[in-house]
Amino acid sequence: FGSTLVSTMGTALWNFNFTVLFVSLSLLLLVRYETDHAGTFSPYLMGFLLFAAFLSRPTTVLFIGLAFVYIFFFARKLVWKSIATFLAFVGLLMLLSSVEYDLWLPPYYLPERHGMMPPRYLTGERVEALPFPLYFVLNGLLFSPSRGLFIFSPAFLLVLAGIPLFFSAVRKQPIFWLVLAWIFLEIGLLVRHNMWWGGHSFGPRLLTGIVPAFIVLTAIVWEQITDRWSSASRRVAASLYILFGIIGILINSYAGLFNTQTARWNGGRLPPNVDQTMGYLFNWRYPQFMATAQSACRRNQEYMASLLADNDVSIRPYNLGETVGFQDAYLDLPHADEKVEYAQSIPRWSLHTGLLADWIRRDIPASPVEYRTFLPL
C-alpha cells in the first residue's frame, strides 16, 4: 500500500498490472525453490509465466534474462525446458506479428516504441547521446519530489540501507543477486528513456515493475534482522519501517488514489505542463503528492509571470467591460497532424499561450495568429 502498486495499478488497467502479476509468480517459484519450500518447479509453467510477462510489457526482457541465468546455474536440469517453452510462445507471437503487421514483432515490442533510441523533439533526427544527463535522470527517478522512488516509497530506502549491514550473509543467496541486478538494470534502462518521468502520471510510474524486487529484498533483510539482532533492536527496526511505510501509504494510497489534484498537477488545462517544464519535477515547493487547487493556482501564476519576464508571451491591454468567455480559453494541445489548421482558428486569448506559442512557432514561424495570454492578476 505504500508503493506504486497502489497508486499506479489501482488507478487504471496498465500493462504493469499483468506484468507485476506474472513476474511475482515467477519470483515465487524461484524463491520457494531456493529456500527448499519446493524441491523443484515446473519448467513449462516458468516458461509460460516469463513469456506472459514479456507479452504484457517487453521491458521485462531484463528480468527474463536474469531468471534464465539463475535457472542455468542453480536448476540446470530445468533450464532448457524453460527456455524452450518461452521460445515456443515467442515463436507464436512472431508468427502472428508477421501475418498481422508484416514485422517479426508487433510495433509495441520494438525499442523505438519505448524511447530507447530517442528522437529529437518534433524532428526525425536520431541522436546517439543520452537525451538527459545521467545524474539528472537518476536524481529524478530516485529522489525528486514528484517522481522519486525513495520519496514516494521511503521504506525501500531503509531496505537498501540494511543490505551493507548483512552483506556477508545475503551475498550467499543467489536470489539476492537476481533482484539486485534487476533493479540496477531497470533503472539503467530508464536512464536512456526519452520520457523517463512517465509523462502525465503519479510518482515513479515507470518503476512499478521492480516493486516485487524490493519486496524480496525486504524479506531477505528482515530475515537477517530477526536472526541476528536483539528483540529491542528488532522493535526499533520495525518501528522505523512502519513509520516510513505509513508515509508511503499516505502518499500512494491516499494522495495517489483520492486526491484528484495530483492528476491536474501534471498540467494540461492549467499550465505548466510537466512534459515541457520538467523543472517542476524537482520543485519542492510544489510536490505532486501535496497538490491542491490553491497550490496549482500559485504555480500557474508563477509560471505565467516567468514567461512574461522572459518575453515568451505578451499581454493585450484589457478594455473595461470586455468579455473573456470560456470559449476564448485554449485547453488542450492538438495532435501534430491538426496543429496547422488549429493554429489558424485558435482564439487570440489563450490561457495556454506560453506553451502553445513556443510549440507552434517551431513549425509555423509565419503564422498570422498573434498569441496573447490572459493572466489572472
C-alpha atoms as one frame of an Amber mdcrd trajectory, in Angstrom:
protein
   0.000   0.000   0.000   2.994   2.299   0.287   4.194   1.928  -3.299   3.121
   2.448  -6.888   1.468  -0.973  -6.776  -1.439   1.022  -5.367  -1.070   4.496
  -6.881  -0.369   3.206 -10.403  -2.056  -0.190 -10.636  -5.044   0.959  -8.588
  -5.962   3.859 -10.865  -6.123   2.159 -14.271  -5.618  -1.151 -16.015  -1.993
  -0.663 -17.051   0.190  -3.334 -18.595   2.035  -3.126 -15.273  -0.921  -4.856
 -13.627  -0.302  -8.021 -15.616   3.484  -7.644 -15.646   3.731  -7.484 -11.862
   1.419 -10.486 -11.526   3.418 -12.755 -13.846   6.821 -11.574 -12.607   5.757
 -12.064  -8.987   4.596 -15.614  -9.712   7.927 -16.344 -11.416   9.794 -14.960
  -8.420   7.637 -17.040  -6.088   8.656 -20.221  -7.900  12.338 -19.297  -7.670
  12.166 -18.235  -4.012  10.353 -21.411  -2.991  12.954 -23.457  -4.851  15.908
 -21.648  -3.280  14.513 -21.785   0.259  13.725 -25.532  -0.053   9.994 -24.978
   0.272   9.713 -26.814  -3.039  12.068 -29.462  -4.332  11.579 -28.302  -7.905
   9.313 -26.205 -10.105   7.585 -26.757 -13.411   9.825 -25.511 -16.245   6.776
 -25.308 -18.503   4.976 -23.064 -16.039   8.098 -20.957 -15.616   8.499 -20.548
 -19.376   4.857 -19.567 -19.755   4.977 -17.040 -16.895   8.088 -15.394 -18.309
   6.520 -15.185 -21.744   3.321 -13.743 -20.248   5.413 -11.080 -18.516   7.132
 -10.259 -21.821   3.805 -10.179 -23.627   2.464  -7.735 -21.028   5.473  -5.415
 -21.103   8.513  -6.042 -23.323  10.968  -4.306 -20.972  10.632  -7.326 -18.673
  13.151  -8.954 -21.007  15.717  -7.791 -18.423  14.134  -9.864 -15.684  13.596
 -12.765 -18.071  17.268 -12.862 -18.979  18.308 -12.803 -15.332  15.800 -15.532
 -14.487  17.218 -17.828 -17.163  20.761 -17.163 -15.922  19.624 -18.051 -12.406
  17.974 -21.279 -13.591  21.042 -22.193 -15.656  23.355 -22.042 -12.632  21.064
 -23.316  -9.887  18.460 -25.522 -11.616  20.281 -26.541 -14.768  18.120 -29.606
 -15.390  15.148 -27.309 -15.876  16.725 -24.509 -17.882  16.340 -25.904 -21.405
  12.702 -26.859 -20.930  12.007 -23.394 -19.507  13.745 -21.676 -22.417  12.081
 -23.931 -24.994   8.640 -23.178 -23.562   9.362 -19.459 -23.567  10.670 -19.529
 -27.149   7.717 -21.598 -28.342   5.300 -18.907 -27.202   7.551 -16.172 -28.614
   7.517 -18.040 -31.920   3.715 -17.963 -31.944   3.815 -14.230 -31.253   6.279
 -13.695 -34.108   4.117 -15.749 -36.467   1.050 -13.716 -35.575   3.017 -10.484
 -35.957   4.361 -11.434 -39.390   0.829 -12.106 -40.606  -0.780  -9.075 -38.977
   1.968  -6.403 -39.183   4.468  -7.856 -41.665   7.034  -7.480 -38.856   8.826
 -10.061 -36.752   7.412  -8.418 -33.644   4.495  -6.022 -33.168   5.469  -2.325
 -33.117   4.938  -2.123 -29.356   7.829  -4.526 -28.802  10.375  -2.519 -30.804
  12.975  -0.377 -28.966  11.839   2.866 -30.623   8.380   2.430 -29.117   9.807
   2.651 -25.607  12.105   5.600 -26.133  15.272   3.532 -26.099  16.527   5.306
 -29.239  15.131   8.768 -28.594  14.185  11.066 -31.487  14.808  14.765 -31.202
  11.725  16.701 -30.259   9.465  17.306 -33.283  12.089  16.078 -35.776  13.070
  12.748 -37.251  16.752  13.200 -36.451  18.301  10.450 -34.336  20.746  11.107
 -31.526  23.356   8.805 -30.097  23.938  10.606 -26.816  21.695  10.238 -23.791
  18.722  12.595 -24.035  19.346  13.833 -20.482  22.433  13.862 -18.222  22.851
  10.721 -16.135  22.892  12.470 -12.753  19.788  14.458 -13.737  17.739  11.352
 -14.548  18.986   9.364 -11.536  18.099  12.217  -9.217  14.702  12.482 -10.872
  13.967   8.765 -10.723  15.109   8.255  -7.141  14.889  11.498  -5.148  12.828
  14.149  -6.955   9.736  15.300  -5.008   7.336  14.355  -7.792   8.862  11.221
  -9.366  11.432   9.945  -6.873  11.081   6.277  -5.936  12.535   6.780  -2.447
  10.349   9.832  -1.839   7.129   8.036  -2.718   8.230   4.765  -1.054  10.779
   5.749   1.620  10.653   2.285   3.221  12.585   0.957   0.217  15.476   3.225
   1.159  15.602   1.619   4.601  15.795  -1.797   2.949  18.753  -0.755   0.798
  20.429   0.767   3.847  20.162  -2.596   5.592  21.995  -4.529   2.875  25.535
  -3.395   3.859  24.837  -4.439   7.467  24.224  -8.045   6.435  26.126  -8.221
   3.167  28.356 -11.109   4.239  25.240 -13.239   4.716  22.917 -12.059   1.972
  25.596 -12.253  -0.719  25.427 -16.037  -0.438  21.798 -16.048  -1.589  21.510
 -16.198  -5.398  18.032 -14.680  -5.376  19.544 -11.585  -3.722  21.824 -11.023
  -6.709  18.991 -11.647  -9.150  16.693  -8.961  -7.739  19.543  -6.510  -7.087
  20.794  -6.834 -10.675  17.229  -6.469 -11.901  16.805  -3.170 -10.026  20.047
  -1.738 -11.414  19.310  -2.858 -14.973  15.765  -1.492 -14.904  16.962   1.902
 -13.685  19.770   1.804 -16.242  17.222   1.189 -18.979  15.117   4.166 -17.899
  18.182   6.402 -17.970  18.081   6.044 -21.760  14.343   6.672 -21.958  13.378
   9.951 -23.608  10.411  10.249 -21.223  11.863   8.756 -18.056   9.374  10.638
 -15.833   6.460   8.704 -17.340   4.549  11.657 -18.772   1.294  12.581 -17.057
   1.278  10.124 -14.188   1.630   9.909 -10.427   5.048   9.331  -8.917   7.593
   6.839 -10.297   5.099   5.000 -12.518   7.759   3.502 -14.785   9.478   1.851
 -11.802   6.345  -0.032 -10.772   7.677  -3.208 -12.353  10.579  -3.540  -9.891
   8.467  -3.225  -6.738   8.437  -7.059  -6.420  12.240  -6.936  -6.322  12.115
  -4.602  -3.320   9.586  -6.888  -1.647  12.022  -9.793  -1.969  14.874  -7.624
  -0.665  12.704  -6.615   2.289  12.128 -10.271   3.167  15.850 -11.051   2.853
  16.911  -8.150   5.091  14.183  -8.813   7.672  15.232 -12.458   7.902  18.726
 -11.312   8.865  17.369  -8.834  11.397  15.272 -11.480  13.124  18.210 -13.909
  13.231  20.962 -11.534  14.344  19.508  -8.626  16.298  18.136  -8.467  19.795
  14.430  -8.037  20.419  14.937  -4.357  21.317  16.837  -3.696  18.068  14.192
  -5.548  16.099  11.489  -3.346  17.595  13.414  -0.221  16.620  13.906  -1.504
  13.065  10.248  -2.496  12.775   9.126   0.888  14.128  11.241   2.766  11.606
   9.977   0.597   8.776   6.359   1.075   9.863   6.875   4.839  10.163   8.378
   5.099   6.680   5.700   2.716   5.422   2.931   4.942   6.773   4.434   7.876
   4.887   4.397   5.799   1.718   0.811   4.717   2.378  -0.333   8.323   2.835
   1.380   9.294  -0.412   0.318   6.352  -2.573  -2.913   5.074  -1.063  -4.378
   8.443  -0.144  -2.909  11.095  -2.441  -2.394   8.705  -5.347  -5.926   7.311
  -5.280  -8.176  10.026  -3.860  -6.549  13.433  -4.401  -7.659  14.441  -7.898
  -5.396  17.485  -7.796  -2.402  15.179  -8.237  -3.610  14.457 -11.788  -4.150
  18.145 -12.539  -0.656  18.826 -11.195   0.749  17.370 -14.433  -0.629  20.283
 -16.455  -2.938  20.029 -19.423  -5.707  22.515 -18.763  -3.747  24.624 -16.318
  -0.100  25.152 -17.215   2.701  24.415 -16.696   2.693  21.051 -18.467   5.198
  18.748 -16.801   6.192  17.239 -20.151   7.520  20.622 -21.283   8.636  22.079
 -17.940  10.463  19.254 -16.182  11.936  21.640 -13.646   8.726  21.300 -11.652
   9.512  17.623 -11.088  12.325  18.827  -8.817  10.491  21.747  -7.203   9.948
  21.032  -3.503   7.556  23.969  -3.247   5.017  22.060  -5.323   5.450  18.295
  -4.786   2.846  16.295  -6.652   1.646  14.282  -3.661   0.745  17.531  -1.837
  -1.080  19.119  -4.764  -4.075  21.341  -4.011  -6.185  23.694  -6.090  -4.588
  26.644  -4.297  -1.032  25.471  -4.983  -1.936  24.821  -8.630  -3.104  28.417
  -8.996   0.017  29.768  -7.313   2.226  27.656  -9.538   0.329  28.760 -12.638
   0.732  32.425 -11.741   4.464  31.966 -11.121   4.870  30.131 -14.401   2.981
  32.704 -16.466   4.852  35.523 -14.751   8.149  33.860 -15.665   7.040  33.648
 -19.311   6.218  37.346 -19.268   9.592  38.149 -17.749  11.333  36.181 -20.493
   9.203  37.860 -23.196   7.806  34.474 -24.266   4.255  35.852 -24.143   2.596
  39.244 -24.197  -0.490  40.649 -22.547  -3.075  42.503 -24.577  -4.441  45.546
 -22.763  -7.814  44.697 -21.285 -10.636  47.067 -22.124 -13.045  47.677 -19.286
 -16.242  45.745 -19.871 -14.727  43.377 -22.423 -15.965  39.802 -22.032 -13.464
  36.971 -21.922 -15.558  33.823 -22.121 -14.866  30.158 -21.700 -14.661  29.732
 -25.485 -11.663  32.065 -25.505  -9.569  29.760 -23.368  -7.261  27.247 -25.027
  -7.486  23.985 -23.122  -5.526  21.194 -24.778  -2.757  20.859 -27.318  -3.953
  19.481 -30.671  -2.408  16.424 -32.226   0.549  17.017 -34.502  -1.457  16.470
 -37.698  -4.009  19.076 -36.594  -1.770  21.860 -35.380  -1.523  23.864 -38.629
  -5.285  24.001 -39.082  -5.764  24.642 -35.376  -3.243  27.487 -35.327  -5.346
  29.387 -37.841  -8.564  29.064 -35.862  -7.456  29.376 -32.229  -8.797  32.445
 -30.406  -6.381  35.266 -29.724  -6.926  34.947 -25.989  -5.223  31.885 -24.589
  -4.637  30.564 -21.101  -2.038  28.185 -22.519  -0.228  30.686 -24.700   3.262
  30.274 -23.297   3.474  26.582 -24.120   1.435  26.780 -27.308   3.289  29.708
 -28.827   6.660  28.018 -28.348   5.300  24.711 -29.683   3.600  26.218 -32.729
   6.415  28.603 -33.684   8.773  25.715 -34.391   6.696  24.522 -37.323   4.642
  27.602 -38.225   7.010  30.591 -37.903   4.896  32.687 -40.294   1.570  32.034
 -38.605  -0.717  35.080 -38.863  -2.147  34.363 -35.418  -0.779  36.589 -32.664
  -0.889  34.685 -29.402  -1.527  36.580 -26.215  -2.084  35.448 -22.693  -4.860
  36.104 -20.216  -3.122  36.296 -16.847  -5.336  36.430 -13.738  -3.815  39.112
 -11.517
